[in-house]
Amino acid sequence: MHDLKIKEWAKVRETSVEIAEAIFQIAGNDEVIAQQIWEEGNDEVLVIAFSKTDEDRLFWGEEMIERKNV
């Protein structure tokens, strides 16, 4: 999926771009699978997402995830 589309997907879901990128990486860029992962969660997403940034907090929808908890 194109980077701009991932950013839009993340914005609509109020989710950090790094989490969206990790979700799509795990989903093999399949938007249907990505949506399932977003809804159900996946610990691997968090590991990948935090590896993409120096941020200590990322948002997965309304949930704030802290690096120290991953």
N, C-alpha and C positions, 0 to 999 in steps of 0.2 A: 504494500500500500504506500502511496506517495506520502512524503513527510508532511505536507500541508494538510492532507486529508486526515492523517493521524492527529495532528494538532487540533483540527476542527472536531474530530471525534472525542478527543480528551476534553475540549472546552465544553461541549454539549453535556458531558457527563461529570463536569466539575472535577476532573481527575488530572493529576500531574502528567505532563507530556512523557516524562521518563517511564511512568507506569504504563501509559498507553503504548509506548514503543516496545516495552518488554512484553506486554500482552500480545501484541501483534507478532513479535518475534516467536513466541511460544506457539501461537496459533498458525504459524506459517502464512501470515498475511491474509488469513480467511476471516472475514468480518463476522460471520455467524459464530465461528468458534471463539473469536475474540470477545464477542458479547457474552457468551456463556462463561468464559473465564472471568470477565469483569463482574458478572452477577454472582458467581459461585466462589471466587477467590482462588488464589494459587500462591503458595509461599515462594515458589521459584521466581515468580514475577517480581517480588520484592527484592530478592537478591540481585537480579539483573538490573532493576530500576535504580537501586542505590549505587550500583557499580558505574552508572552513567552520569552521576552527579556528585557534587560535594555537599549538597543540601542535607540537613539533618532531619527534615520532615518532608513527606510527600503526601498528597491527598489521593485517596481512592474513593471517589464520590464524596460523601459527607464524612468519611472516616479519615482522620489524620494518622499517618503511620510514622513512627519515629525510628531513625536508623538504629538506635541502641536496642530496639526491640526485635530487630530482624536477625 
